[in-house]
Amino acid sequence: MPVRHKVVVVGAGPIGLAAAIDLAQQGVEVLVLDENDRVSWGSRAICFAKRPLEIFDRLGCGDAMVEKGVVWNRGKVFFDARQVYDFDLLPEEDHKRPAFVNLQQYHLEHYLVQCLQALADAGSPVTLRGRNRVVDLQTAEHGVSLEVETPEGNYRLEADWVIACDGANSPIRAMMNLDFRGRMFEDNFLIADVIMQADFPTERWFWFDPPFNRGQSALLHKQPDGVWRIDLQLGWDIDHQLEKQPERVIKRLQAMLGETVKFELEWISIYTFQCRRMERFRHGRVLFAGDAAHQVSPFGARGANSGFQDTDNLCWKLALVIAGKAPESLLDSYDLERVQAADENILNSSRSTDFITPKSETSRLFRDAVLDLSEHYAFARPLVNSGRLSLPAIHDASPLNGPDDPGLPAKTRPGAPAVDAPTSDGWLLDRIGGGFTLMAIDCDLPDGLDLGPTPVTVVRISKNGWSALAERYLGAATSAVYLLRPDQHIAARWQAYDPAAVRTALARAMGR
Ligand SMILES: Cc1cc2nc3c(=O)[nH]c(=O)nc-3n(C[C@H](O)[C@H](O)[C@H](O)COP(=O)(O)OP(=O)(O)OC[C@H]3O[C@@H](n4cnc5c(N)ncnc54)[C@H](O)[C@@H]3O)c2cc1C
């Protein structure tokens, strides 16, 4: 008889691993299957943004990421042979995590495997099986049946729920005959990861139309272990084999870096990209996340970064549904919220791509004029688009949002992710943790609150001496009560505590 599992995650890429850890931390039994038995290799993601770093804190590898990664906040934009301006991504102080770290995707996957293994060793119900490729999937009203191919032969298993994290070419998507709509960009980019000892600062450098790659763009990023990522736009009509030849790549890099800089090639690849998504991310008992559900251009580092926000959004909802504490329809809010986020990412990523690679002479004239102006006039800088870097989506239209108080600051309105700030007892996001939380700032809450069967952590905070907290959560108000979801998005807020209003908002946030 096939064994039945609560949740099967297909794909142990970064997104599948994050989903499995998240569920296991909540006590949900989960099996992860991957056709490979190793972390990814080659040139893949390197830039991880602040919000995913905050999610990694909860998953258990935030410190490892920041300790190993290269922290950067500054970027520089070049046009032709000159620097036109530079920018600071996180001008605001008082956040535990930086705007970005650069770290090879294989390091991140390694940390995630370690977190998953630690959970399994401590008795959590999570298992990872490599060289287990899903080759067939049948859905039914109450579950999913899968056929898995292994070197020892095929076997079948069943699952109450499947999370498909099987990447851009998602075999699960194909098995279910599901659509994937969007735009393909007719361009090629050469990625060279090179090992060099260079004294360039730890910044993101982006070139429009540089002398060493006329008519195209280029990007330089630092990674740990003396590795640098160089991204050179090549145009559409190229000979792939020829462009990947090491001698040719070395010539291109020497033109960019100078003849005297010594480097060694680590990886060379050429990629094209698409901006597209599935129409829906929930198909009954199969839920799609990460690249399987949506893809964007790498400009803006929105691929993996948005995938972690998918699983952060999905796993608490699925855990509540499995525990019978929330209706299945709560999962529809995953679809709604993350499709909206994917659209935002696709829009930003397509706009960046159109700016970087103008599609008509008029667009090019506009772009070059903006770049020229940006050198001397600050007003033109927001128009320069070398990749608007990944920011978390705000779910303004979510059906899970409860009441708002317009007297409180807009940045922490319902639907927004909580903004970090130092408090008398450590960083705010660490104190909020990963369950429902009622946060009272300078507001009296009675002891022994009864908010119903779902556990709600109560966090009492004083703003005294903590100006960032006051500015982010109070504005001109003197007190506030915030209800936060397990993914640290704000569900509702008030200036004073009203137990009936909190209970109603909590039920709403759970889809009841
Ligand atoms: C050049 C480049 C640069 C990038 N830079 C960034 C960046 O800086 N920041 C960022 O956030 N993103 C970046 N990305 C995107 C990022 O790499 C992806 O978004 C991320 O890998 C998606 O993770 P995933 O887990 O959804 O899919 P994947 O990483 O593709 O993992 C899918 C997993 O599913 C497994 N699998 C597939 N089929 C089956 C099957 N039938 N059965 C079992 N297992 C299966 C695969 O073996 C694989 O392990 C970049 C991508 C590229 C190509």
The ligand as a Tripos MOL2 file, in Angstrom:
@<TRIPOS>MOLECULE
LIG
   53    58     1     0     0
SMALL
NO_CHARGES

@<TRIPOS>ATOM
      1 C1         21.7470   33.7790  -13.5040 C.3       1 LIG1
      2 C2         20.7130   33.8300  -12.4450 C.ar      1 LIG1
      3 C3         20.8390   34.7780  -11.4340 C.ar      1 LIG1
      4 C4         19.8650   34.8520  -10.4480 C.ar      1 LIG1
      5 N1         20.0160   35.7780   -9.4640 N.ar      1 LIG1
      6 C5         19.0880   35.8480   -8.4810 C.ar      1 LIG1
      7 C6         19.2900   36.7170   -7.3740 C.ar      1 LIG1
      8 O1         20.3100   37.3940   -7.2800 O.2       1 LIG1
      9 N2         18.3410   36.7400   -6.3980 N.ar      1 LIG1
     10 C7         17.2110   35.9590   -6.4660 C.ar      1 LIG1
     11 O2         16.3700   36.0530   -5.5660 O.2       1 LIG1
     12 N3         17.0170   35.0990   -7.4900 N.ar      1 LIG1
     13 C8         17.9290   35.0080   -8.4820 C.ar      1 LIG1
     14 N4         17.7820   34.0840   -9.4770 N.ar      1 LIG1
     15 C9         16.5940   33.2050   -9.4850 C.3       1 LIG1
     16 C10        16.7680   31.9990   -8.5350 C.3       1 LIG1
     17 O3         17.9060   31.2510   -8.8860 O.3       1 LIG1
     18 C11        15.5090   31.1350   -8.6320 C.3       1 LIG1
     19 O4         14.3850   31.9680   -8.4390 O.3       1 LIG1
     20 C12        15.4940   30.0280   -7.5790 C.3       1 LIG1
     21 O5         16.4710   29.0490   -7.8220 O.3       1 LIG1
     22 C13        14.1220   29.3370   -7.5780 C.3       1 LIG1
     23 O6         14.1310   28.3210   -6.6220 O.3       1 LIG1
     24 P1         13.1040   27.0980   -6.7070 P.3       1 LIG1
     25 O7         13.3610   26.3070   -5.4810 O.co2     1 LIG1
     26 O8         11.7490   27.6340   -6.9870 O.co2     1 LIG1
     27 O9         13.5290   26.2990   -8.0120 O.3       1 LIG1
     28 P2         14.8960   25.5400   -8.3250 P.3       1 LIG1
     29 O10        16.0300   26.1950   -7.6630 O.co2     1 LIG1
     30 O11        14.9510   25.4340   -9.8200 O.co2     1 LIG1
     31 O12        14.7070   24.1040   -7.6900 O.3       1 LIG1
     32 C14        13.8200   23.1740   -8.2440 C.3       1 LIG1
     33 C15        14.1750   21.8080   -7.6800 C.3       1 LIG1
     34 O13        13.2040   20.8660   -8.1500 O.3       1 LIG1
     35 C16        13.8530   19.6650   -8.4860 C.3       1 LIG1
     36 N5         12.9910   18.9380   -9.4240 N.ar      1 LIG1
     37 C17        12.6300   19.2970  -10.6740 C.ar      1 LIG1
     38 N6         11.8140   18.3850  -11.2080 N.ar      1 LIG1
     39 C18        11.6350   17.4180  -10.2820 C.ar      1 LIG1
     40 C19        10.8950   16.2100  -10.2510 C.ar      1 LIG1
     41 N7         10.1570   15.7940  -11.2890 N.pl3     1 LIG1
     42 N8         10.9390   15.4400   -9.1410 N.ar      1 LIG1
     43 C20        11.6790   15.8270   -8.0610 C.ar      1 LIG1
     44 N9         12.4110   16.9680   -8.0580 N.ar      1 LIG1
     45 C21        12.3850   17.7500   -9.1420 C.ar      1 LIG1
     46 C22        15.1900   20.1290   -9.0610 C.3       1 LIG1
     47 O14        16.1690   19.1030   -8.9840 O.3       1 LIG1
     48 C23        15.5220   21.3010   -8.1620 C.3       1 LIG1
     49 O15        16.2910   20.9140   -7.0470 O.3       1 LIG1
     50 C24        18.7530   33.9730  -10.4900 C.ar      1 LIG1
     51 C25        18.6490   33.0250  -11.4940 C.ar      1 LIG1
     52 C26        19.6180   32.9400  -12.4510 C.ar      1 LIG1
     53 C27        19.5000   31.9050  -13.5310 C.3       1 LIG1
@<TRIPOS>BOND
     1     1     2 1
     2     2     3 ar
     3     2    52 ar
     4     3     4 ar
     5     4     5 ar
     6     4    50 ar
     7     5     6 ar
     8     6     7 ar
     9     6    13 1
    10     7     8 2
    11     7     9 ar
    12     9    10 ar
    13    10    11 2
    14    10    12 ar
    15    12    13 ar
    16    13    14 ar
    17    14    15 1
    18    14    50 ar
    19    15    16 1
    20    16    17 1
    21    16    18 1
    22    18    19 1
    23    18    20 1
    24    20    21 1
    25    20    22 1
    26    22    23 1
    27    23    24 1
    28    24    25 2
    29    24    26 1
    30    24    27 1
    31    27    28 1
    32    28    29 2
    33    28    30 1
    34    28    31 1
    35    31    32 1
    36    32    33 1
    37    33    34 1
    38    33    48 1
    39    34    35 1
    40    35    36 1
    41    35    46 1
    42    36    37 ar
    43    36    45 ar
    44    37    38 ar
    45    38    39 ar
    46    39    40 ar
    47    39    45 ar
    48    40    41 1
    49    40    42 ar
    50    42    43 ar
    51    43    44 ar
    52    44    45 ar
    53    46    47 1
    54    46    48 1
    55    48    49 1
    56    50    51 ar
    57    51    52 ar
    58    52    53 1
@<TRIPOS>SUBSTRUCTURE
     1 LIG1         1 GROUP 0 **** ****
